[in-house]
Amino acid sequence: MLVPERALSELQGSYQIGVIDDNGKAEIRPIKIGPRYNHQAVVTEGLKKGETVIVEGLQNVRPGMNVNAKPYQNSKKEESNSNAANSRNPKEERNASEG
């Protein structure tokens, strides 16, 4: 499952994510992540297909709290950064990190 990095809450190497259940209540749960790419992370454990993830405002959410979800949209900054990352020359990146 791929989620925006903004949805992750990290503390001492452990990650949590906010999820909205079928009744519109928030749940905070531990997850494990895999690789990251383009401001997104692969969730390898702790999230099921089709679950609604809280991307913004997680710091204000408490377990059991009623949440009114709105669709997530990338910010203009994230979009421009991902476009720039996709247009880089891999050879240039390798040379820059070697030297």
C-alpha positions as CSV (number, residue, x, y, z in Angstrom):
1,M,0.0,0.0,0.0
2,L,1.5,3.4,-1.0
3,V,0.7,6.4,1.2
4,P,2.0,10.0,1.2
5,E,4.9,10.5,3.6
6,R,2.9,13.3,5.2
7,A,0.5,10.6,6.6
8,L,3.4,9.0,8.6
9,S,4.2,9.9,12.2
10,E,7.7,8.8,13.2
11,L,9.1,8.4,16.7
12,Q,12.5,6.8,17.4
13,G,12.4,4.7,14.2
14,S,8.8,3.5,14.7
15,Y,5.9,4.6,12.5
16,Q,2.2,5.2,13.1
17,I,-0.6,6.2,10.8
18,G,-4.1,7.5,11.3
19,V,-7.0,5.5,9.8
20,I,-10.7,6.4,9.7
21,D,-13.0,3.4,10.4
22,D,-16.4,2.8,8.8
23,N,-18.1,4.8,11.5
24,G,-16.0,7.9,10.9
25,K,-13.9,7.4,14.0
26,A,-10.1,7.8,14.1
27,E,-7.7,5.1,14.9
28,I,-4.0,5.5,15.4
29,R,-2.0,2.3,14.7
30,P,1.6,1.2,14.3
31,I,2.8,0.3,10.9
32,K,6.0,-0.9,9.2
33,I,7.2,0.8,6.0
34,G,9.4,-0.3,3.2
35,P,10.9,1.8,0.4
36,R,10.1,5.5,-0.2
37,Y,9.8,7.2,-3.5
38,N,8.6,10.6,-4.6
39,H,7.2,11.7,-1.2
40,Q,5.4,8.4,-0.7
41,A,6.1,5.4,1.4
42,V,5.2,1.7,1.0
43,V,3.3,0.4,4.0
44,T,4.3,-3.3,4.4
45,E,2.3,-4.0,7.6
46,G,-0.6,-2.5,9.5
47,L,-2.8,-1.1,6.7
48,K,-5.4,-2.9,4.6
49,K,-6.5,-2.1,1.1
50,G,-9.4,0.3,1.0
51,E,-8.8,1.9,4.4
52,T,-9.0,5.7,4.6
53,V,-5.8,7.2,5.8
54,I,-5.4,10.5,7.6
55,V,-2.8,12.6,5.7
56,E,-3.0,16.0,7.3
57,G,-3.8,17.0,10.9
58,L,-2.8,13.7,12.5
59,Q,-1.3,15.6,15.4
60,N,-4.8,16.9,16.3
61,V,-6.5,13.5,16.1
62,R,-7.2,11.3,19.1
63,P,-8.3,7.6,19.0
64,G,-12.1,7.4,18.8
65,M,-12.5,11.0,17.7
66,N,-15.1,11.6,15.0
67,V,-13.4,12.7,11.8
68,N,-14.8,14.4,8.7
69,A,-12.6,13.1,5.8
70,K,-11.9,15.1,2.7
71,P,-10.0,13.8,-0.4
72,Y,-6.2,14.4,-0.2
73,Q,-4.6,16.5,-2.9
74,N,-0.8,17.0,-3.4
75,S,0.5,20.4,-2.6
76,K,2.0,22.4,-5.5
77,K,5.4,22.1,-3.8
78,E,5.3,18.3,-3.7
79,E,4.2,18.2,-7.4
80,S,7.0,20.4,-8.5
81,N,9.6,18.5,-6.5
82,S,8.4,15.2,-7.9
83,N,8.5,16.5,-11.4
84,A,12.1,17.7,-10.8
85,A,13.1,14.4,-9.3
86,N,11.7,12.5,-12.3
87,S,13.6,14.7,-14.8
88,R,17.1,14.2,-13.2
89,N,19.8,12.4,-15.0
90,P,20.7,9.3,-12.9
91,K,24.3,9.6,-14.1
92,E,24.5,13.1,-12.7
93,E,23.1,11.9,-9.4
94,R,25.7,9.2,-9.1
95,N,28.6,11.5,-10.0
96,A,27.4,14.1,-7.5
97,S,27.2,11.6,-4.7
98,E,30.6,10.1,-5.5
99,G,32.5,13.4,-5.6
